[in-house]
Amino acid sequence: MDSRGLFTGRVSLTAGPNNLQSVAINRAGTSPLSSTVIVNRDINLPEKPRNLIIQALAGGLVSLEWDAPLNTALDGYNIYRATSPFASAAGATKVNTQLITRRDYEELVLTDGTYFYAVTAVSETGLESPISVIAKGTVDSVAPYALS
């Protein structure tokens, strides 16, 4: 127990609902069981985002848009990028440092070339979906000019 009268402890949870109760023990004896608290351990991966669209804009800017997976409570999304097609998040570099909470993203790419992007959904329990379909875009930061 800490100075505020609170205690912490580790409990192993099984998948699905878990009924938890506690007791207090001190030199005066053992308290009655507390009320039951139900904790649900969700082990289901969220569905992957749908309909990923990429646009390569002027100056090396890349714009991504996608649709949320259906019937899934989410905390946000992760964006992955690579210079060749990839089959999982492990085959690419995660672009964002914090979860993206919108369904669009813009990134300034400093090196011209062809890039492949995918998006994953992250559930409220922190589980990450498989990657979306891969979207391919070519970045060209050189503005067009007229030949004379």
Backbone bond lengths (Angstrom), bond angles and torsions (degrees), N, CA, C in turn:
res aa  C-N    CA-C-N  psi(-1)  N-CA   C-N-CA  omega(-1)  CA-C   N-CA-C  phi
1 M - - - 1.440 - - 1.521 107.28 -
2 D 1.351 116.14 138.35 1.458 119.15 179.18 1.535 111.01 -92.50
3 S 1.322 116.62 -175.95 1.469 121.55 -175.80 1.526 113.06 -66.06
4 R 1.324 117.02 -16.80 1.464 120.89 178.53 1.524 112.41 -93.96
5 G 1.328 116.99 1.96 1.453 120.51 -179.63 1.515 113.23 84.15
6 L 1.326 117.37 13.62 1.463 121.65 -179.78 1.519 109.45 -102.72
7 F 1.321 115.22 151.43 1.454 119.12 176.96 1.514 109.40 -129.95
8 T 1.312 115.26 156.94 1.461 121.74 175.80 1.517 108.13 -130.73
9 G 1.279 115.29 157.50 1.454 121.09 177.39 1.509 109.97 -166.52
10 R 1.299 116.82 160.50 1.463 121.73 178.47 1.523 109.68 -93.77
11 V 1.310 114.35 138.46 1.455 121.33 177.21 1.520 107.49 -133.55
12 S 1.302 117.75 132.12 1.462 121.28 175.09 1.521 108.44 -84.38
13 L 1.325 115.16 127.45 1.462 120.63 -178.99 1.523 109.83 -109.53
14 T 1.310 115.80 144.88 1.455 120.78 173.34 1.520 107.92 -94.03
15 A 1.318 116.59 164.33 1.462 120.52 177.13 1.522 109.28 -62.67
16 G 1.329 116.13 138.23 1.456 120.76 -179.94 1.510 111.76 94.36
17 P 1.331 117.74 -161.01 1.466 120.66 -176.64 1.530 112.41 -74.21
18 N 1.313 115.42 140.89 1.466 123.53 177.34 1.521 107.98 -128.83
19 N 1.329 117.21 125.94 1.468 122.10 178.33 1.520 108.60 -91.73
20 L 1.326 117.19 121.98 1.460 121.95 -178.77 1.526 110.46 -117.72
21 Q 1.329 115.40 138.22 1.458 123.21 173.38 1.513 107.30 -137.79
22 S 1.320 116.55 158.83 1.459 119.47 178.24 1.523 110.30 -138.02
23 V 1.324 114.67 163.24 1.462 122.35 173.78 1.520 107.34 -134.39
24 A 1.299 115.44 157.12 1.463 121.37 173.42 1.528 107.81 -109.70
25 I 1.313 114.93 137.10 1.463 120.27 179.29 1.532 108.23 -126.68
26 N 1.305 115.50 127.34 1.462 120.73 173.04 1.528 108.58 -144.11
27 R 1.327 117.59 -170.29 1.470 119.57 -175.72 1.524 112.97 -66.06
28 A 1.345 117.44 -15.92 1.465 120.38 178.29 1.525 111.80 -84.87
29 G 1.329 116.88 -12.50 1.456 118.92 179.45 1.521 112.43 132.58
30 T 1.308 114.29 -156.19 1.462 122.13 -176.56 1.515 109.35 -117.09
31 S 1.329 115.52 133.42 1.466 120.27 179.48 1.526 109.92 -75.65
32 P 1.348 116.22 165.80 1.465 118.58 171.74 1.535 109.73 -66.93
33 L 1.321 116.74 161.25 1.467 121.29 176.00 1.526 110.15 -60.92
34 S 1.315 115.83 142.62 1.460 120.67 175.60 1.525 109.74 -72.70
35 S 1.312 115.83 173.11 1.466 120.55 172.22 1.525 108.49 -63.84
36 T 1.308 116.42 151.76 1.459 121.07 179.37 1.524 110.07 -75.14
37 V 1.312 115.15 134.74 1.462 122.47 172.30 1.515 106.40 -113.95
38 I 1.329 116.43 130.83 1.461 120.48 179.44 1.524 108.56 -100.51
39 V 1.328 115.98 123.00 1.458 122.78 177.59 1.522 106.84 -114.82
40 N 1.338 115.97 124.89 1.452 121.04 -178.43 1.527 109.22 -101.72
41 R 1.319 117.00 117.45 1.461 121.23 177.26 1.526 108.20 -93.09
42 D 1.318 114.34 110.95 1.458 121.28 -177.73 1.529 108.93 -92.44
43 I 1.319 116.75 119.88 1.457 120.82 179.35 1.534 111.74 -112.61
44 N 1.328 116.41 9.46 1.460 120.26 -178.99 1.526 110.28 -85.13
45 L 1.323 116.23 126.57 1.454 120.18 176.41 1.524 109.78 -68.28
46 P 1.330 117.42 143.39 1.463 118.29 175.26 1.532 110.21 -69.76
47 E 1.308 115.63 158.75 1.462 119.94 174.61 1.530 108.62 -67.96
48 K 1.328 116.47 155.07 1.464 119.74 179.92 1.528 110.80 -77.82
49 P 1.340 117.41 152.69 1.469 120.92 175.69 1.533 110.21 -60.12
50 R 1.334 115.09 155.43 1.465 121.11 -175.06 1.526 110.72 -117.45
51 N 1.327 115.44 157.14 1.467 123.39 168.52 1.528 114.00 57.29
52 L 1.325 116.50 49.07 1.467 120.79 178.32 1.528 109.68 -69.08
53 I 1.329 115.43 128.59 1.467 122.50 179.49 1.523 107.60 -124.69
54 I 1.323 116.15 137.04 1.464 121.27 177.72 1.518 109.36 -119.66
55 Q 1.328 115.55 143.70 1.459 121.81 172.78 1.519 107.29 -133.00
56 A 1.323 116.05 127.08 1.460 120.83 172.84 1.522 106.65 -91.16
57 L 1.321 116.53 118.50 1.454 122.62 -176.26 1.525 110.21 -103.90
58 A 1.306 116.53 173.18 1.463 122.35 -178.50 1.527 111.06 -59.37
59 G 1.327 114.88 147.84 1.451 120.91 173.17 1.513 115.57 76.06
60 G 1.321 118.75 15.29 1.454 121.52 178.66 1.516 114.81 88.30
61 L 1.329 117.19 11.12 1.469 121.26 179.96 1.530 109.59 -84.52
62 V 1.319 115.79 134.90 1.458 122.47 176.95 1.524 107.98 -115.40
63 S 1.328 116.69 132.62 1.461 122.16 179.17 1.523 108.86 -117.88
64 L 1.340 116.05 129.91 1.464 122.21 178.17 1.522 109.17 -119.03
65 E 1.330 116.49 142.60 1.463 123.00 172.79 1.516 107.91 -139.73
66 W 1.344 116.63 148.45 1.457 121.22 179.91 1.513 109.40 -154.95
67 D 1.326 115.35 167.82 1.461 122.04 175.92 1.519 109.16 -103.74
68 A 1.322 115.11 145.98 1.466 121.10 178.88 1.529 109.79 -69.29
69 P 1.319 117.39 150.99 1.461 119.13 172.42 1.528 109.68 -65.30
70 L 1.305 116.09 152.60 1.465 120.60 -178.02 1.521 110.96 -77.86
71 N 1.330 116.38 144.41 1.474 123.36 171.76 1.525 113.73 53.51
72 T 1.318 117.50 41.93 1.455 121.19 179.97 1.522 109.48 -133.71
73 A 1.327 116.86 125.96 1.467 121.47 175.19 1.523 107.80 -82.62
74 L 1.339 116.98 123.51 1.455 121.70 -173.30 1.519 112.58 -122.88
75 D 1.334 114.22 153.24 1.467 120.86 168.91 1.517 110.62 -94.02
76 G 1.339 118.03 -25.66 1.460 120.41 -179.99 1.512 112.12 163.61
77 Y 1.345 113.76 -158.94 1.461 121.32 -173.07 1.526 110.16 -136.26
78 N 1.330 115.41 155.80 1.457 123.10 169.68 1.513 108.55 -118.04
79 I 1.335 116.03 145.84 1.461 122.76 179.40 1.526 107.77 -112.98
80 Y 1.330 116.23 133.63 1.460 121.74 178.85 1.526 109.47 -122.01
81 R 1.364 115.30 142.94 1.467 121.67 -177.84 1.522 109.29 -136.83
82 A 1.336 115.22 144.95 1.468 121.18 175.32 1.524 108.43 -150.72
83 T 1.322 115.81 167.52 1.468 120.77 178.25 1.521 111.92 -94.74
84 S 1.331 116.97 1.76 1.465 121.99 174.46 1.528 107.30 -145.47
85 P 1.328 116.89 160.42 1.467 119.04 -179.87 1.532 110.85 -58.27
86 F 1.332 117.06 149.20 1.461 122.00 -179.55 1.517 109.28 -139.12
87 A 1.332 116.24 154.84 1.469 121.45 -174.80 1.520 113.49 -103.17
88 S 1.338 116.75 -14.46 1.469 120.51 179.29 1.520 108.62 -151.45
89 A 1.323 116.10 168.63 1.464 120.67 179.71 1.528 111.33 -59.71
90 A 1.323 117.74 -28.95 1.462 121.26 -179.54 1.528 112.12 -64.62
91 G 1.323 118.23 -20.34 1.454 122.07 -178.76 1.514 114.17 -90.85
92 A 1.336 117.52 10.11 1.463 121.15 -176.54 1.527 109.59 -142.25
93 T 1.318 114.93 176.87 1.459 121.91 177.34 1.520 109.02 -103.63
94 K 1.331 116.20 131.00 1.467 119.36 175.73 1.522 107.85 -73.68
95 V 1.329 116.18 127.96 1.458 122.89 -174.89 1.530 111.27 -82.95
96 N 1.300 117.95 -41.18 1.466 122.40 -174.89 1.526 111.46 -89.33
97 T 1.353 115.30 149.22 1.460 120.17 176.50 1.524 111.32 -97.48
98 Q 1.331 116.56 -22.43 1.467 122.61 175.70 1.520 107.82 -126.74
99 L 1.335 116.54 157.63 1.466 119.55 179.66 1.521 110.61 -58.89
100 I 1.330 114.81 139.48 1.463 121.97 174.56 1.528 106.11 -85.38
101 T 1.327 117.68 127.91 1.466 119.54 -177.35 1.522 112.62 -101.99
102 R 1.319 117.18 -3.77 1.475 121.28 176.42 1.525 108.72 -102.65
103 R 1.328 115.85 175.75 1.466 120.28 177.86 1.528 110.68 -107.78
104 D 1.320 115.36 32.90 1.460 121.15 173.31 1.524 108.21 -151.65
105 Y 1.331 114.84 160.05 1.463 119.12 -176.48 1.514 107.84 -158.53
106 E 1.337 116.42 140.46 1.459 121.44 173.89 1.519 109.02 -123.74
107 E 1.318 114.40 142.03 1.458 120.69 -178.75 1.513 109.61 -140.32
108 L 1.332 116.30 137.00 1.453 121.75 173.63 1.523 107.67 -91.69
109 V 1.326 116.10 115.05 1.458 121.88 -179.65 1.527 107.84 -96.13
110 L 1.318 116.87 124.74 1.457 121.33 -172.02 1.521 114.25 -83.46
111 T 1.315 117.87 -18.32 1.466 121.43 -178.76 1.526 109.50 -117.33
112 D 1.334 116.14 123.19 1.462 120.43 178.52 1.526 110.24 -62.55
113 G 1.328 116.12 149.23 1.455 121.14 178.34 1.510 110.93 152.84
114 T 1.310 115.47 -174.43 1.457 122.24 178.51 1.517 108.83 -98.14
115 Y 1.341 115.28 132.40 1.460 121.15 -177.80 1.523 109.87 -128.27
116 F 1.327 115.00 150.78 1.453 122.78 178.63 1.523 107.72 -117.77
117 Y 1.335 116.78 132.27 1.460 122.67 -176.65 1.523 110.37 -123.87
118 A 1.321 115.30 150.43 1.462 122.67 171.22 1.526 107.80 -146.43
119 V 1.325 115.56 159.08 1.459 122.24 -179.23 1.529 108.00 -125.81
120 T 1.334 116.39 143.76 1.456 121.56 171.89 1.523 109.05 -120.68
121 A 1.312 116.44 154.08 1.463 122.67 175.23 1.526 108.38 -101.04
122 V 1.335 116.68 142.58 1.462 121.86 178.88 1.524 108.16 -118.38
123 S 1.330 115.84 121.84 1.471 121.17 -176.27 1.523 110.96 -73.76
124 E 1.329 115.32 170.35 1.457 121.32 177.36 1.526 111.96 -62.96
125 T 1.326 117.31 -20.73 1.462 120.96 178.26 1.527 112.17 -94.02
126 G 1.346 116.93 5.14 1.457 121.23 176.02 1.511 115.47 87.79
127 L 1.327 117.68 6.77 1.463 120.63 178.72 1.525 109.65 -83.46
128 E 1.330 116.47 139.73 1.462 121.76 -176.61 1.527 110.46 -106.68
129 S 1.329 115.58 135.57 1.465 121.87 -179.45 1.525 110.62 -72.55
130 P 1.332 115.72 168.34 1.463 118.50 166.49 1.540 108.82 -63.32
131 I 1.329 116.61 165.12 1.461 119.57 -179.45 1.528 110.91 -70.65
132 S 1.321 114.71 153.86 1.460 121.85 174.26 1.528 108.96 -69.79
133 V 1.309 115.79 -177.12 1.462 118.53 169.43 1.528 107.49 -61.68
134 I 1.312 115.95 155.23 1.465 121.46 179.62 1.530 109.05 -84.54
135 A 1.331 115.87 135.76 1.466 121.34 173.90 1.524 107.72 -113.00
136 K 1.321 115.95 136.13 1.462 121.99 -176.32 1.515 109.74 -111.66
137 G 1.328 116.28 135.14 1.460 120.56 177.63 1.512 110.81 -143.10
138 T 1.331 115.56 149.43 1.463 121.14 177.66 1.505 109.53 -109.90
139 V 1.319 115.84 123.41 1.458 122.43 -177.58 1.529 108.62 -96.67
140 D 1.349 114.54 130.49 1.453 121.68 176.79 1.515 107.61 -137.10
141 S 1.309 117.29 104.65 1.456 120.55 -175.45 1.515 113.83 -84.10
142 V 1.334 117.33 -6.24 1.465 121.32 179.76 1.520 109.13 -83.43
143 A 1.331 115.51 122.50 1.471 120.11 -179.99 1.531 109.28 -70.15
144 P 1.336 117.05 147.15 1.471 118.86 177.43 1.531 109.99 -67.10
145 Y 1.336 115.04 152.92 1.468 119.30 177.95 1.514 108.17 -144.22
146 A 1.329 114.94 158.31 1.469 121.51 -177.49 1.518 109.98 -88.23
147 L 1.310 115.46 139.56 1.460 120.86 174.45 1.516 108.24 -92.11
148 S 1.303 116.40 139.32 1.466 117.82 179.48 1.509 111.84 -109.70
